[in-house]
Amino acid sequence: MSAEGKNLEAISKAIDQHNSGCPFPASEVRMNPFEVERLGWEEIRGLPIVGDANIGTGRFRIVCSGDGEGEGLEEVEAVGTPVEVPEAVPAGPER
């Protein structure tokens, strides 16, 4: 297996381990900027890969969406167009 494949497998297992044992899902993967550039990945399994100079080469960190308990989260107001909702339709077969 290639080094890239081994990295992918290790990170994927760590994401699964985090998500199975924590009520908050993983939100990002942090790696040394050198590793991010070397791999050339922007995301893995839908999670962004973020460069972090505090993490040594050959290592990574799974960041929990519950870390910081709301610190650093940006709250935005959603703007949209009203949608007309059709009349309710039964979900199951008619009897």
QUIZIKA-V247200 format. One record per residue. PHI is phi in radians with two decimals (none if undefined). OMEGA is omega as a letter, one per 40 degrees, with the letter a starting at -180 (NA if undefined). Layout:
# QUIZIKA-V247200
phi = <PHI,PHI>
omega = <OMEGA,OMEGA>
This chain:
# QUIZIKA-V247200
phi = <none,-1.24,-1.06,-1.12,-1.10,-1.13,-1.08,-1.02,-1.12,-1.12,-1.18,-1.07,-1.11,-1.16,-1.10,-1.06,-1.10,-1.07,-1.14,-1.37,-1.98,-2.35,-1.24,-1.81,-1.28,-1.08,-2.02,-2.88,-2.05,-1.91,-2.50,-1.04,-0.93,-1.08,-1.14,-1.06,-1.16,-1.11,-1.30,1.29,-1.60,-1.79,-2.70,-2.45,0.89,1.46,-1.72,-1.20,-1.77,-2.03,-1.28,-2.50,-1.14,-1.38,-1.81,-1.19,-1.12,1.43,-2.20,-2.64,-2.37,-1.55,-1.69,-1.49,-1.18,-1.56,-1.06,1.44,0.79,1.70,-1.17,1.38,-1.45,-1.70,-1.81,-2.19,-1.66,-1.41,-2.07,-2.66,-1.81,-1.01,-2.03,-1.40,-1.62,-1.20,-1.02,-1.02,-2.03,-0.99,-1.40,-1.99,-1.18,-1.27,-2.03>
omega = <a,i,i,i,i,i,a,a,a,a,i,i,i,i,i,a,i,a,i,a,a,i,i,a,i,a,i,i,i,i,i,a,i,i,i,a,a,a,a,i,i,i,i,a,i,i,i,i,a,i,i,a,i,i,a,i,a,a,i,i,i,a,a,i,i,i,i,i,i,i,i,i,a,i,a,i,i,i,a,i,i,a,i,a,i,i,a,i,i,a,a,i,i,a,NA>
